[in-house]
Amino acid sequence: MEKELQNNIKEKQEISIEKDVEKKAELVGRIFPHNNHQVFEINNKTLSIELAKFEYDNYVFNKGVINKKIVIHKDCSYVSALNKKNALKKFKKGNNGSKI
């Protein structure tokens, strides 16, 4: 009886280990900040404002510009602005502050 239980436990462990987690990068949107602007992360529920965190890619396209990606968190919006006060204004208007 104990051997059967141990075999069942081992099988369940093997099944859970075999699952491969697939992560896909998905383009949610683009923000092109103006000169001297920063990208702010605004929590939609609490309206707390912080600087957005970036992830740097290893490849470089033309003109030597290093590619950056914003680390996206759930329930957050991202706005390009000069300071926190202006970021909140743009967020309330529904604007992300990007160049057109």
Biopython code that builds the backbone (N, CA, C, O; Angstrom):
import numpy as np
from Bio.PDB.StructureBuilder import StructureBuilder

atoms = [
    (1, "MET", "N", (0.824, -1.192, 0.000)),
    (1, "MET", "CA", (0.000, 0.000, 0.000)),
    (1, "MET", "C", (0.872, 1.261, 0.000)),
    (1, "MET", "O", (0.610, 2.210, -0.739)),
    (2, "GLU", "N", (1.905, 1.254, 0.837)),
    (2, "GLU", "CA", (2.792, 2.406, 0.921)),
    (2, "GLU", "C", (3.560, 2.601, -0.384)),
    (2, "GLU", "O", (3.811, 3.734, -0.796)),
    (3, "LYS", "N", (3.936, 1.494, -1.038)),
    (3, "LYS", "CA", (4.660, 1.594, -2.299)),
    (3, "LYS", "C", (3.804, 2.235, -3.375)),
    (3, "LYS", "O", (4.300, 3.021, -4.182)),
    (4, "GLU", "N", (2.508, 1.900, -3.388)),
    (4, "GLU", "CA", (1.596, 2.488, -4.377)),
    (4, "GLU", "C", (1.483, 3.999, -4.160)),
    (4, "GLU", "O", (1.483, 4.766, -5.123)),
    (5, "LEU", "N", (1.387, 4.424, -2.908)),
    (5, "LEU", "CA", (1.294, 5.841, -2.610)),
    (5, "LEU", "C", (2.573, 6.577, -3.032)),
    (5, "LEU", "O", (2.513, 7.675, -3.585)),
    (6, "GLN", "N", (3.718, 5.962, -2.766)),
    (6, "GLN", "CA", (4.981, 6.569, -3.157)),
    (6, "GLN", "C", (5.098, 6.659, -4.671)),
    (6, "GLN", "O", (5.603, 7.655, -5.190)),
    (7, "ASN", "N", (4.638, 5.634, -5.392)),
    (7, "ASN", "CA", (4.670, 5.661, -6.857)),
    (7, "ASN", "C", (3.769, 6.773, -7.393)),
    (7, "ASN", "O", (4.143, 7.477, -8.330)),
    (8, "ASN", "N", (2.581, 6.932, -6.799)),
    (8, "ASN", "CA", (1.664, 7.987, -7.225)),
    (8, "ASN", "C", (2.277, 9.367, -6.996)),
    (8, "ASN", "O", (2.152, 10.258, -7.836)),
    (9, "ILE", "N", (2.935, 9.535, -5.857)),
    (9, "ILE", "CA", (3.568, 10.819, -5.557)),
    (9, "ILE", "C", (4.682, 11.102, -6.556)),
    (9, "ILE", "O", (4.805, 12.230, -7.033)),
    (10, "LYS", "N", (5.491, 10.106, -6.881)),
    (10, "LYS", "CA", (6.585, 10.289, -7.840)),
    (10, "LYS", "C", (6.039, 10.642, -9.217)),
    (10, "LYS", "O", (6.606, 11.493, -9.902)),
    (11, "GLU", "N", (4.946, 10.002, -9.636)),
    (11, "GLU", "CA", (4.361, 10.294, -10.945)),
    (11, "GLU", "C", (3.859, 11.729, -11.001)),
    (11, "GLU", "O", (4.051, 12.415, -12.005)),
    (12, "LYS", "N", (3.215, 12.190, -9.926)),
    (12, "LYS", "CA", (2.714, 13.558, -9.901)),
    (12, "LYS", "C", (3.865, 14.554, -9.956)),
    (12, "LYS", "O", (3.756, 15.586, -10.618)),
    (13, "GLN", "N", (4.956, 14.262, -9.275)),
    (13, "GLN", "CA", (6.107, 15.143, -9.302)),
    (13, "GLN", "C", (6.707, 15.194, -10.706)),
    (13, "GLN", "O", (7.096, 16.268, -11.166)),
    (14, "GLU", "N", (6.785, 14.075, -11.381)),
    (14, "GLU", "CA", (7.347, 14.034, -12.729)),
    (14, "GLU", "C", (6.475, 14.816, -13.701)),
    (14, "GLU", "O", (6.988, 15.504, -14.583)),
    (15, "ILE", "N", (5.171, 14.713, -13.544)),
    (15, "ILE", "CA", (4.257, 15.430, -14.435)),
    (15, "ILE", "C", (4.408, 16.932, -14.243)),
    (15, "ILE", "O", (4.422, 17.678, -15.222)),
    (16, "SER", "N", (4.518, 17.384, -13.012)),
    (16, "SER", "CA", (4.641, 18.817, -12.766)),
    (16, "SER", "C", (5.985, 19.354, -13.252)),
    (16, "SER", "O", (6.068, 20.517, -13.646)),
    (17, "ILE", "N", (7.022, 18.548, -13.236)),
    (17, "ILE", "CA", (8.332, 18.991, -13.703)),
    (17, "ILE", "C", (8.367, 19.088, -15.227)),
    (17, "ILE", "O", (9.069, 19.938, -15.774)),
    (18, "GLU", "N", (7.628, 18.239, -15.907)),
    (18, "GLU", "CA", (7.665, 18.191, -17.365)),
    (18, "GLU", "C", (7.012, 19.396, -18.033)),
    (18, "GLU", "O", (7.288, 19.661, -19.203)),
    (19, "LYS", "N", (6.159, 20.131, -17.332)),
    (19, "LYS", "CA", (5.491, 21.279, -17.936)),
    (19, "LYS", "C", (6.508, 22.367, -18.244)),
    (19, "LYS", "O", (7.282, 22.768, -17.375)),
    (20, "ASP", "N", (6.503, 22.842, -19.485)),
    (20, "ASP", "CA", (7.381, 23.929, -19.895)),
    (20, "ASP", "C", (6.589, 25.224, -19.893)),
    (20, "ASP", "O", (5.481, 25.295, -20.426)),
    (21, "VAL", "N", (7.165, 26.227, -19.297)),
    (21, "VAL", "CA", (6.514, 27.530, -19.250)),
    (21, "VAL", "C", (6.987, 28.333, -20.453)),
    (21, "VAL", "O", (8.184, 28.547, -20.645)),
    (22, "GLU", "N", (6.027, 28.772, -21.258)),
    (22, "GLU", "CA", (6.362, 29.558, -22.436)),
    (22, "GLU", "C", (6.078, 31.026, -22.152)),
    (22, "GLU", "O", (4.966, 31.390, -21.770)),
    (23, "LYS", "N", (7.087, 31.865, -22.341)),
    (23, "LYS", "CA", (6.921, 33.301, -22.183)),
    (23, "LYS", "C", (7.055, 33.939, -23.553)),
    (23, "LYS", "O", (8.038, 33.723, -24.262)),
    (24, "LYS", "N", (6.062, 34.720, -23.914)),
    (24, "LYS", "CA", (6.078, 35.386, -25.202)),
    (24, "LYS", "C", (6.083, 36.889, -24.982)),
    (24, "LYS", "O", (5.347, 37.406, -24.141)),
    (25, "ALA", "N", (6.905, 37.575, -25.731)),
    (25, "ALA", "CA", (6.928, 39.028, -25.682)),
    (25, "ALA", "C", (5.803, 39.550, -26.561)),
    (25, "ALA", "O", (5.660, 39.132, -27.710)),
    (26, "GLU", "N", (5.015, 40.454, -26.025)),
    (26, "GLU", "CA", (3.873, 40.988, -26.752)),
    (26, "GLU", "C", (3.966, 42.513, -26.743)),
    (26, "GLU", "O", (4.197, 43.119, -25.696)),
    (27, "LEU", "N", (3.788, 43.122, -27.896)),
    (27, "LEU", "CA", (3.838, 44.571, -28.006)),
    (27, "LEU", "C", (2.521, 45.150, -27.500)),
    (27, "LEU", "O", (1.469, 44.950, -28.107)),
    (28, "VAL", "N", (2.591, 45.863, -26.396)),
    (28, "VAL", "CA", (1.405, 46.461, -25.799)),
    (28, "VAL", "C", (1.206, 47.868, -26.345)),
    (28, "VAL", "O", (0.074, 48.292, -26.577)),
    (29, "GLY", "N", (2.278, 48.576, -26.546)),
    (29, "GLY", "CA", (2.225, 49.934, -27.060)),
    (29, "GLY", "C", (3.626, 50.504, -27.119)),
    (29, "GLY", "O", (4.590, 49.849, -26.724)),
    (30, "ARG", "N", (3.735, 51.727, -27.614)),
    (30, "ARG", "CA", (5.036, 52.387, -27.714)),
    (30, "ARG", "C", (4.936, 53.764, -27.096)),
    (30, "ARG", "O", (3.920, 54.450, -27.206)),
    (31, "ILE", "N", (6.023, 54.151, -26.441)),
    (31, "ILE", "CA", (6.130, 55.495, -25.895)),
    (31, "ILE", "C", (7.453, 56.081, -26.382)),
    (31, "ILE", "O", (8.519, 55.504, -26.164)),
    (32, "PHE", "N", (7.369, 57.225, -27.037)),
    (32, "PHE", "CA", (8.550, 57.951, -27.481)),
    (32, "PHE", "C", (8.608, 59.246, -26.670)),
    (32, "PHE", "O", (7.942, 60.220, -27.022)),
    (33, "PRO", "N", (9.393, 59.272, -25.590)),
    (33, "PRO", "CA", (9.414, 60.463, -24.736)),
    (33, "PRO", "C", (10.066, 61.662, -25.416)),
    (33, "PRO", "O", (10.966, 61.508, -26.243)),
    (34, "HIS", "N", (9.603, 62.853, -25.058)),
    (34, "HIS", "CA", (10.231, 64.087, -25.516)),
    (34, "HIS", "C", (11.590, 64.237, -24.824)),
    (34, "HIS", "O", (11.898, 63.506, -23.883)),
    (35, "ASN", "N", (12.394, 65.188, -25.298)),
    (35, "ASN", "CA", (13.697, 65.437, -24.674)),
    (35, "ASN", "C", (13.509, 65.825, -23.210)),
    (35, "ASN", "O", (12.594, 66.577, -22.874)),
    (36, "ASN", "N", (14.373, 65.315, -22.349)),
    (36, "ASN", "CA", (14.386, 65.572, -20.906)),
    (36, "ASN", "C", (13.179, 65.004, -20.158)),
    (36, "ASN", "O", (13.029, 65.273, -18.966)),
    (37, "HIS", "N", (12.321, 64.234, -20.812)),
    (37, "HIS", "CA", (11.195, 63.611, -20.125)),
    (37, "HIS", "C", (11.609, 62.263, -19.562)),
    (37, "HIS", "O", (12.560, 61.644, -20.038)),
    (38, "GLN", "N", (10.889, 61.818, -18.549)),
    (38, "GLN", "CA", (11.075, 60.507, -17.956)),
    (38, "GLN", "C", (9.778, 59.733, -18.101)),
    (38, "GLN", "O", (8.713, 60.322, -18.287)),
    (39, "VAL", "N", (9.866, 58.413, -18.017)),
    (39, "VAL", "CA", (8.667, 57.585, -18.098)),
    (39, "VAL", "C", (8.285, 57.196, -16.671)),
    (39, "VAL", "O", (9.083, 56.627, -15.927)),
    (40, "PHE", "N", (7.038, 57.520, -16.310)),
    (40, "PHE", "CA", (6.534, 57.243, -14.979)),
    (40, "PHE", "C", (5.544, 56.086, -15.014)),
    (40, "PHE", "O", (4.820, 55.898, -15.991)),
    (41, "GLU", "N", (5.527, 55.319, -13.936)),
    (41, "GLU", "CA", (4.597, 54.208, -13.774)),
    (41, "GLU", "C", (3.541, 54.657, -12.774)),
    (41, "GLU", "O", (3.862, 55.021, -11.643)),
    (42, "ILE", "N", (2.270, 54.629, -13.199)),
    (42, "ILE", "CA", (1.171, 55.068, -12.342)),
    (42, "ILE", "C", (0.273, 53.874, -12.058)),
    (42, "ILE", "O", (-0.242, 53.241, -12.980)),
    (43, "ASN", "N", (0.090, 53.571, -10.788)),
    (43, "ASN", "CA", (-0.797, 52.482, -10.392)),
    (43, "ASN", "C", (-2.233, 52.966, -10.574)),
    (43, "ASN", "O", (-2.606, 54.009, -10.037)),
    (44, "ASN", "N", (-3.036, 52.223, -11.320)),
    (44, "ASN", "CA", (-4.401, 52.638, -11.638)),
    (44, "ASN", "C", (-5.317, 52.659, -10.418)),
    (44, "ASN", "O", (-6.271, 53.437, -10.384)),
    (45, "LYS", "N", (-5.053, 51.832, -9.427)),
    (45, "LYS", "CA", (-5.930, 51.746, -8.251)),
    (45, "LYS", "C", (-5.573, 52.783, -7.194)),
    (45, "LYS", "O", (-6.457, 53.465, -6.674)),
    (46, "THR", "N", (-4.289, 52.909, -6.870)),
    (46, "THR", "CA", (-3.869, 53.794, -5.779)),
    (46, "THR", "C", (-3.356, 55.141, -6.270)),
    (46, "THR", "O", (-3.164, 56.048, -5.460)),
    (47, "LEU", "N", (-3.127, 55.297, -7.567)),
    (47, "LEU", "CA", (-2.563, 56.498, -8.194)),
    (47, "LEU", "C", (-1.186, 56.853, -7.636)),
    (47, "LEU", "O", (-0.802, 58.023, -7.632)),
    (48, "SER", "N", (-0.443, 55.854, -7.167)),
    (48, "SER", "CA", (0.935, 56.100, -6.742)),
    (48, "SER", "C", (1.822, 56.188, -7.991)),
    (48, "SER", "O", (1.635, 55.448, -8.957)),
    (49, "ILE", "N", (2.785, 57.106, -7.946)),
    (49, "ILE", "CA", (3.625, 57.383, -9.114)),
    (49, "ILE", "C", (5.076, 57.056, -8.779)),
    (49, "ILE", "O", (5.599, 57.479, -7.748)),
    (50, "GLU", "N", (5.718, 56.294, -9.668)),
    (50, "GLU", "CA", (7.133, 55.957, -9.533)),
    (50, "GLU", "C", (7.777, 56.022, -10.906)),
    (50, "GLU", "O", (7.087, 56.009, -11.925)),
    (51, "LEU", "N", (9.098, 56.092, -10.932)),
    (51, "LEU", "CA", (9.807, 56.007, -12.212)),
    (51, "LEU", "C", (9.699, 54.583, -12.744)),
    (51, "LEU", "O", (9.786, 53.623, -11.978)),
    (52, "ALA", "N", (9.513, 54.448, -14.032)),
    (52, "ALA", "CA", (9.410, 53.126, -14.653)),
    (52, "ALA", "C", (10.787, 52.468, -14.680)),
    (52, "ALA", "O", (11.809, 53.145, -14.801)),
    (53, "LYS", "N", (10.799, 51.149, -14.566)),
    (53, "LYS", "CA", (12.045, 50.393, -14.617)),
    (53, "LYS", "C", (12.215, 49.823, -16.017)),
    (53, "LYS", "O", (11.254, 49.362, -16.632)),
    (54, "PHE", "N", (13.448, 49.858, -16.515)),
    (54, "PHE", "CA", (13.734, 49.422, -17.871)),
    (54, "PHE", "C", (14.563, 48.153, -17.870)),
    (54, "PHE", "O", (15.306, 47.861, -16.933)),
    (55, "GLU", "N", (14.409, 47.409, -18.957)),
    (55, "GLU", "CA", (15.189, 46.204, -19.207)),
    (55, "GLU", "C", (15.947, 46.462, -20.508)),
    (55, "GLU", "O", (15.337, 46.833, -21.511)),
    (56, "TYR", "N", (17.257, 46.274, -20.506)),
    (56, "TYR", "CA", (18.077, 46.575, -21.676)),
    (56, "TYR", "C", (18.312, 45.313, -22.497)),
    (56, "TYR", "O", (18.603, 44.250, -21.947)),
    (57, "ASP", "N", (18.186, 45.436, -23.806)),
    (57, "ASP", "CA", (18.440, 44.315, -24.711)),
    (57, "ASP", "C", (19.901, 44.327, -25.147)),
    (57, "ASP", "O", (20.566, 45.362, -25.108)),
    (58, "ASN", "N", (20.385, 43.168, -25.559)),
    (58, "ASN", "CA", (21.790, 43.027, -25.946)),
    (58, "ASN", "C", (22.072, 43.494, -27.365)),
    (58, "ASN", "O", (23.225, 43.780, -27.690)),
    (59, "TYR", "N", (21.081, 43.579, -28.203)),
    (59, "TYR", "CA", (21.326, 43.939, -29.598)),
    (59, "TYR", "C", (21.180, 45.454, -29.801)),
    (59, "TYR", "O", (20.478, 46.135, -29.053)),
    (60, "VAL", "N", (21.858, 45.949, -30.825)),
    (60, "VAL", "CA", (21.858, 47.374, -31.128)),
    (60, "VAL", "C", (21.478, 47.541, -32.600)),
    (60, "VAL", "O", (22.054, 46.890, -33.472)),
    (61, "PHE", "N", (20.509, 48.413, -32.869)),
    (61, "PHE", "CA", (20.153, 48.735, -34.244)),
    (61, "PHE", "C", (21.016, 49.898, -34.725)),
    (61, "PHE", "O", (22.024, 50.230, -34.101)),
    (62, "ASN", "N", (20.618, 50.508, -35.827)),
    (62, "ASN", "CA", (21.410, 51.579, -36.432)),
    (62, "ASN", "C", (21.601, 52.768, -35.483)),
    (62, "ASN", "O", (20.833, 52.952, -34.539)),
    (63, "LYS", "N", (22.599, 53.539, -35.743)),
    (63, "LYS", "CA", (22.959, 54.747, -35.003)),
    (63, "LYS", "C", (23.409, 54.466, -33.570)),
    (63, "LYS", "O", (23.516, 55.401, -32.777)),
    (64, "GLY", "N", (23.671, 53.221, -33.218)),
    (64, "GLY", "CA", (24.198, 52.910, -31.895)),
    (64, "GLY", "C", (23.236, 53.138, -30.749)),
    (64, "GLY", "O", (23.674, 53.318, -29.613)),
    (65, "VAL", "N", (21.930, 53.137, -31.010)),
    (65, "VAL", "CA", (20.935, 53.345, -29.959)),
    (65, "VAL", "C", (20.654, 52.012, -29.274)),
    (65, "VAL", "O", (20.284, 51.041, -29.934)),
    (66, "ILE", "N", (20.826, 51.960, -27.969)),
    (66, "ILE", "CA", (20.561, 50.733, -27.211)),
    (66, "ILE", "C", (19.065, 50.601, -26.995)),
    (66, "ILE", "O", (18.397, 51.571, -26.634)),
    (67, "ASN", "N", (18.535, 49.401, -27.213)),
    (67, "ASN", "CA", (17.103, 49.172, -27.081)),
    (67, "ASN", "C", (16.733, 48.925, -25.628)),
    (67, "ASN", "O", (17.397, 48.162, -24.926)),
    (68, "LYS", "N", (15.659, 49.583, -25.184)),
    (68, "LYS", "CA", (15.177, 49.428, -23.827)),
    (68, "LYS", "C", (13.717, 48.993, -23.869)),
    (68, "LYS", "O", (12.963, 49.377, -24.763)),
    (69, "LYS", "N", (13.336, 48.190, -22.890)),
    (69, "LYS", "CA", (11.948, 47.789, -22.729)),
    (69, "LYS", "C", (11.522, 48.149, -21.316)),
    (69, "LYS", "O", (12.299, 48.014, -20.371)),
    (70, "ILE", "N", (10.304, 48.601, -21.179)),
    (70, "ILE", "CA", (9.765, 48.899, -19.857)),
    (70, "ILE", "C", (9.304, 47.592, -19.231)),
    (70, "ILE", "O", (8.660, 46.771, -19.885)),
    (71, "VAL", "N", (9.638, 47.406, -17.963)),
    (71, "VAL", "CA", (9.148, 46.249, -17.227)),
    (71, "VAL", "C", (7.715, 46.564, -16.825)),
    (71, "VAL", "O", (7.473, 47.436, -15.991)),
    (72, "ILE", "N", (6.762, 45.846, -17.428)),
    (72, "ILE", "CA", (5.347, 46.153, -17.255)),
    (72, "ILE", "C", (4.783, 45.392, -16.070)),
    (72, "ILE", "O", (4.981, 44.184, -15.944)),
    (73, "HIS", "N", (4.075, 46.108, -15.199)),
    (73, "HIS", "CA", (3.391, 45.511, -14.064)),
    (73, "HIS", "C", (1.885, 45.558, -14.296)),
    (73, "HIS", "O", (1.377, 46.424, -15.009)),
    (74, "LYS", "N", (1.196, 44.626, -13.692)),
    (74, "LYS", "CA", (-0.257, 44.554, -13.833)),
    (74, "LYS", "C", (-0.892, 45.749, -13.126)),
    (74, "LYS", "O", (-0.383, 46.202, -12.101)),
    (75, "ASP", "N", (-1.978, 46.252, -13.654)),
    (75, "ASP", "CA", (-2.741, 47.381, -13.105)),
    (75, "ASP", "C", (-1.933, 48.680, -13.058)),
    (75, "ASP", "O", (-2.149, 49.509, -12.174)),
    (76, "CYS", "N", (-1.010, 48.860, -13.997)),
    (76, "CYS", "CA", (-0.225, 50.098, -14.049)),
    (76, "CYS", "C", (-0.284, 50.686, -15.459)),
    (76, "CYS", "O", (-0.392, 49.964, -16.450)),
    (77, "SER", "N", (-0.211, 52.014, -15.518)),
    (77, "SER", "CA", (-0.140, 52.724, -16.788)),
    (77, "SER", "C", (1.181, 53.473, -16.833)),
    (77, "SER", "O", (1.766, 53.772, -15.792)),
    (78, "TYR", "N", (1.653, 53.776, -18.038)),
    (78, "TYR", "CA", (2.952, 54.402, -18.208)),
    (78, "TYR", "C", (2.791, 55.697, -18.988)),
    (78, "TYR", "O", (2.144, 55.733, -20.035)),
    (79, "VAL", "N", (3.399, 56.776, -18.451)),
    (79, "VAL", "CA", (3.246, 58.110, -19.015)),
    (79, "VAL", "C", (4.619, 58.774, -19.089)),
    (79, "VAL", "O", (5.415, 58.682, -18.155)),
    (80, "SER", "N", (4.884, 59.440, -20.207)),
    (80, "SER", "CA", (6.110, 60.214, -20.366)),
    (80, "SER", "C", (5.817, 61.654, -19.969)),
    (80, "SER", "O", (4.910, 62.282, -20.514)),
    (81, "ALA", "N", (6.600, 62.181, -19.006)),
    (81, "ALA", "CA", (6.380, 63.554, -18.547)),
    (81, "ALA", "C", (7.667, 64.107, -17.950)),
    (81, "ALA", "O", (8.630, 63.377, -17.716)),
    (82, "LEU", "N", (7.658, 65.422, -17.710)),
    (82, "LEU", "CA", (8.817, 66.084, -17.138)),
    (82, "LEU", "C", (8.951, 65.810, -15.642)),
    (82, "LEU", "O", (10.061, 65.666, -15.130)),
    (83, "ASN", "N", (7.806, 65.738, -14.936)),
    (83, "ASN", "CA", (7.829, 65.454, -13.500)),
    (83, "ASN", "C", (6.545, 64.710, -13.102)),
    (83, "ASN", "O", (5.672, 64.471, -13.937)),
    (84, "LYS", "N", (6.446, 64.350, -11.822)),
    (84, "LYS", "CA", (5.310, 63.551, -11.342)),
    (84, "LYS", "C", (3.988, 64.296, -11.472)),
    (84, "LYS", "O", (2.966, 63.704, -11.819)),
    (85, "LYS", "N", (4.013, 65.587, -11.195)),
    (85, "LYS", "CA", (2.795, 66.397, -11.258)),
    (85, "LYS", "C", (2.221, 66.398, -12.675)),
    (85, "LYS", "O", (1.017, 66.212, -12.858)),
    (86, "ASN", "N", (3.065, 66.605, -13.661)),
    (86, "ASN", "CA", (2.617, 66.613, -15.054)),
    (86, "ASN", "C", (2.215, 65.213, -15.513)),
    (86, "ASN", "O", (1.308, 65.067, -16.333)),
    (87, "ALA", "N", (2.881, 64.186, -14.991)),
    (87, "ALA", "CA", (2.527, 62.817, -15.346)),
    (87, "ALA", "C", (1.108, 62.504, -14.896)),
    (87, "ALA", "O", (0.349, 61.861, -15.621)),
    (88, "LEU", "N", (0.750, 62.959, -13.698)),
    (88, "LEU", "CA", (-0.601, 62.727, -13.194)),
    (88, "LEU", "C", (-1.639, 63.477, -14.025)),
    (88, "LEU", "O", (-2.724, 62.953, -14.281)),
    (89, "LYS", "N", (-1.312, 64.710, -14.451)),
    (89, "LYS", "CA", (-2.220, 65.474, -15.312)),
    (89, "LYS", "C", (-2.471, 64.745, -16.630)),
    (89, "LYS", "O", (-3.614, 64.620, -17.070)),
    (90, "LYS", "N", (-1.397, 64.266, -17.254)),
    (90, "LYS", "CA", (-1.532, 63.574, -18.538)),
    (90, "LYS", "C", (-2.298, 62.265, -18.373)),
    (90, "LYS", "O", (-3.079, 61.884, -19.245)),
    (91, "PHE", "N", (-2.073, 61.581, -17.259)),
    (91, "PHE", "CA", (-2.782, 60.325, -16.999)),
    (91, "PHE", "C", (-4.284, 60.568, -16.870)),
    (91, "PHE", "O", (-5.086, 59.801, -17.403)),
    (92, "LYS", "N", (-4.664, 61.626, -16.168)),
    (92, "LYS", "CA", (-6.089, 61.933, -15.980)),
    (92, "LYS", "C", (-6.759, 62.331, -17.292)),
    (92, "LYS", "O", (-7.957, 62.107, -17.465)),
    (93, "LYS", "N", (-5.992, 62.925, -18.228)),
    (93, "LYS", "CA", (-6.524, 63.279, -19.544)),
    (93, "LYS", "C", (-6.580, 62.082, -20.489)),
    (93, "LYS", "O", (-7.235, 62.138, -21.530)),
    (94, "GLY", "N", (-5.893, 61.003, -20.126)),
    (94, "GLY", "CA", (-5.874, 59.809, -20.991)),
    (94, "GLY", "C", (-4.775, 59.859, -22.030)),
    (94, "GLY", "O", (-4.852, 59.176, -23.051)),
    (95, "ASN", "N", (-3.752, 60.660, -21.780)),
    (95, "ASN", "CA", (-2.654, 60.853, -22.712)),
    (95, "ASN", "C", (-1.410, 60.180, -22.146)),
    (95, "ASN", "O", (-1.191, 60.230, -20.936)),
    (96, "ASN", "N", (-0.582, 59.546, -22.993)),
    (96, "ASN", "CA", (0.632, 58.915, -22.479)),
    (96, "ASN", "C", (1.866, 59.805, -22.647)),
    (96, "ASN", "O", (2.964, 59.392, -22.276)),
    (97, "GLY", "N", (1.717, 61.000, -23.190)),
    (97, "GLY", "CA", (2.817, 61.960, -23.281)),
    (97, "GLY", "C", (3.834, 61.660, -24.338)),
    (97, "GLY", "O", (4.905, 62.265, -24.333)),
    (98, "SER", "N", (3.555, 60.756, -25.248)),
    (98, "SER", "CA", (4.497, 60.346, -26.271)),
    (98, "SER", "C", (4.503, 61.333, -27.437)),
    (98, "SER", "O", (3.521, 62.033, -27.687)),
    (99, "LYS", "N", (5.645, 61.370, -28.150)),
    (99, "LYS", "CA", (5.707, 62.150, -29.395)),
    (99, "LYS", "C", (4.790, 61.488, -30.415)),
    (99, "LYS", "O", (4.590, 60.273, -30.398)),
    (100, "ILE", "N", (4.247, 62.295, -31.289)),
    (100, "ILE", "CA", (3.368, 61.732, -32.322)),
    (100, "ILE", "C", (4.162, 61.423, -33.547)),
    (100, "ILE", "O", (3.610, 60.940, -34.536)),
]
sb = StructureBuilder()
sb.init_structure("model")
sb.init_model(0)
sb.init_chain("A")
sb.init_seg("    ")
for serial, (resi, resn, name, xyz) in enumerate(atoms, 1):
    if name == "N":
        sb.init_residue(resn, " ", resi, " ")
    sb.init_atom(name, np.array(xyz, "f"), 0.0, 1.0, " ", f" {name:<3s}", serial, name[0])
structure = sb.get_structure()
